[in-house]
Amino acid sequence: MSALFSLVDRIALVTGGCGGIGRGLARGLAEAGADIVIADIDLTGADELCAEIETMGRRCLAVKTDITQIEDVERLVSTTTATLGGLHVLVNNAGTNIRKRLDEVTPDDWDRVLDLNLKGYFFLTRHAGQTMAENGGGKVINMASLMATSVFRNPHGQTYAPYSASKGGVISLTRALAVEWAAKNIQVNSICPTFIETPLTQRLKDDPVVFDAIIGRTPMGRFGRVDDLVGPCVFLASRASDLVTGTTLYVDGGWSVS
Ligand SMILES: NC(=O)c1ccc[n+]([C@@H]2O[C@H](COP(=O)([O-])OP(=O)(O)OC[C@H]3O[C@@H](n4cnc5c(N)ncnc54)[C@H](O)[C@@H]3O)[C@@H](O)[C@H]2O)c1
């Protein structure tokens, strides 16, 4: 059974690898046996995390990358293959949200969210997919969100509309690439987490009105923890999910079905 989920001899790249979720996923993938690439705009954080992962006996490469920049994305993939010898798993995880009232959202806000959460995913995946296809296949895991398919009306009147649009796009992109690359043995899937305890959601957790609204909508009655995402990610990165493609895996304490 352990061989089914083993990532020994796999090379896994995590974008936004220094953030709350990315850090946990990188550690989890390394625990399952993978060598790791941390791609983030925060090189200091990426270097520190790499040092920690190397103490686990894995190789780890930190690459300063702005995934909204095409040149950075191309350099990331070529540096990965030149340094570690391949690329088998891509976790598109870097993302952002802007919480404002609907009438306050500016064109720049829209571009910032969509550029990072959707455009960056597309160009990095297309580039990484070429490398995977040349080497017999691979796995792409896209971090979407519960907000892709559920609407949460923030009690303060703030909107998640640009974020929801970007994450809905991630699910559609996942489905399109899954079909496009099925014959190349590249499986592409999304994970939709509920609210997870990270720096991105700390302000929501600290606000009793918002916190109660979220907990009230969640059958299991709690925020998610980063550890809740590790098992689903390792499953989608491993041989255990070889016939699973184009799906959306909800990790949401039952919110999406309640
Ligand atoms: N935290 C949640 O509750 C939650 C819920 C659902 C989905 N998600 C999604 O999970 C992913 C990770 O969220 P998180 O909570 O860990 O966020 P986070 O803010 O803690 O981390 C984001 C990371 O992305 C990096 N980053 C920002 N811009 C970048 C860029 N242009 N290029 C490369 N890296 C960049 C940041 O430096 C940071 O390390 C996001 O896609 C988010 O939308 C989060």
PDBQT file of the ligand as one rigid body, heavy atoms in Angstrom, charges set to zero:
ROOT
HETATM    1  N1  LIG A 301      -6.140  29.934   3.210  1.00  0.00    +0.000 N 
HETATM    2  C1  LIG A 301      -7.339  29.562   2.813  1.00  0.00    +0.000 C 
HETATM    3  O1  LIG A 301      -8.308  29.561   3.586  1.00  0.00    +0.000 OA
HETATM    4  C2  LIG A 301      -7.563  29.100   1.402  1.00  0.00    +0.000 A 
HETATM    5  C3  LIG A 301      -8.790  28.513   1.091  1.00  0.00    +0.000 A 
HETATM    6  C4  LIG A 301      -9.012  28.072  -0.214  1.00  0.00    +0.000 A 
HETATM    7  C5  LIG A 301      -8.018  28.204  -1.161  1.00  0.00    +0.000 A 
HETATM    8  N2  LIG A 301      -6.836  28.784  -0.832  1.00  0.00    +0.000 N 
HETATM    9  C6  LIG A 301      -5.837  28.910  -1.873  1.00  0.00    +0.000 C 
HETATM   10  O2  LIG A 301      -4.657  28.242  -1.471  1.00  0.00    +0.000 OA
HETATM   11  C7  LIG A 301      -3.514  28.891  -2.017  1.00  0.00    +0.000 C 
HETATM   12  C8  LIG A 301      -2.510  29.238  -0.924  1.00  0.00    +0.000 C 
HETATM   13  O3  LIG A 301      -3.140  30.077   0.028  1.00  0.00    +0.000 OA
HETATM   14  P1  LIG A 301      -2.429  30.486   1.412  1.00  0.00    +0.000 P 
HETATM   15  O4  LIG A 301      -3.507  30.659   2.397  1.00  0.00    +0.000 OA
HETATM   16  O5  LIG A 301      -1.310  29.559   1.703  1.00  0.00    +0.000 OA
HETATM   17  O6  LIG A 301      -1.866  31.928   1.024  1.00  0.00    +0.000 OA
HETATM   18  P2  LIG A 301      -0.607  32.697   1.622  1.00  0.00    +0.000 P 
HETATM   19  O7  LIG A 301      -0.903  34.144   1.416  1.00  0.00    +0.000 OA
HETATM   20  O8  LIG A 301      -0.290  32.214   2.995  1.00  0.00    +0.000 OA
HETATM   21  O9  LIG A 301       0.585  32.258   0.658  1.00  0.00    +0.000 OA
HETATM   22  C9  LIG A 301       0.683  32.664  -0.662  1.00  0.00    +0.000 C 
HETATM   23  C10 LIG A 301       2.123  32.470  -1.115  1.00  0.00    +0.000 C 
HETATM   24  O10 LIG A 301       2.198  32.857  -2.492  1.00  0.00    +0.000 OA
HETATM   25  C11 LIG A 301       3.359  33.667  -2.666  1.00  0.00    +0.000 C 
HETATM   26  N3  LIG A 301       3.150  34.549  -3.819  1.00  0.00    +0.000 N 
HETATM   27  C12 LIG A 301       2.405  35.680  -3.868  1.00  0.00    +0.000 A 
HETATM   28  N4  LIG A 301       2.472  36.236  -5.095  1.00  0.00    +0.000 NA
HETATM   29  C13 LIG A 301       3.271  35.423  -5.841  1.00  0.00    +0.000 A 
HETATM   30  C14 LIG A 301       3.722  35.446  -7.182  1.00  0.00    +0.000 A 
HETATM   31  N5  LIG A 301       3.371  36.440  -8.009  1.00  0.00    +0.000 N 
HETATM   32  N6  LIG A 301       4.518  34.456  -7.621  1.00  0.00    +0.000 NA
HETATM   33  C15 LIG A 301       4.892  33.443  -6.778  1.00  0.00    +0.000 A 
HETATM   34  N7  LIG A 301       4.511  33.378  -5.485  1.00  0.00    +0.000 NA
HETATM   35  C16 LIG A 301       3.707  34.345  -5.030  1.00  0.00    +0.000 A 
HETATM   36  C17 LIG A 301       3.495  34.423  -1.371  1.00  0.00    +0.000 C 
HETATM   37  O11 LIG A 301       4.820  34.919  -1.176  1.00  0.00    +0.000 OA
HETATM   38  C18 LIG A 301       3.111  33.341  -0.350  1.00  0.00    +0.000 C 
HETATM   39  O12 LIG A 301       4.238  32.570   0.026  1.00  0.00    +0.000 OA
HETATM   40  C19 LIG A 301      -4.055  30.109  -2.779  1.00  0.00    +0.000 C 
HETATM   41  O13 LIG A 301      -4.199  29.788  -4.136  1.00  0.00    +0.000 OA
HETATM   42  C20 LIG A 301      -5.412  30.334  -2.143  1.00  0.00    +0.000 C 
HETATM   43  O14 LIG A 301      -6.297  30.993  -2.994  1.00  0.00    +0.000 OA
HETATM   44  C21 LIG A 301      -6.590  29.233   0.420  1.00  0.00    +0.000 A 
ENDROOT
TORSDOF 0
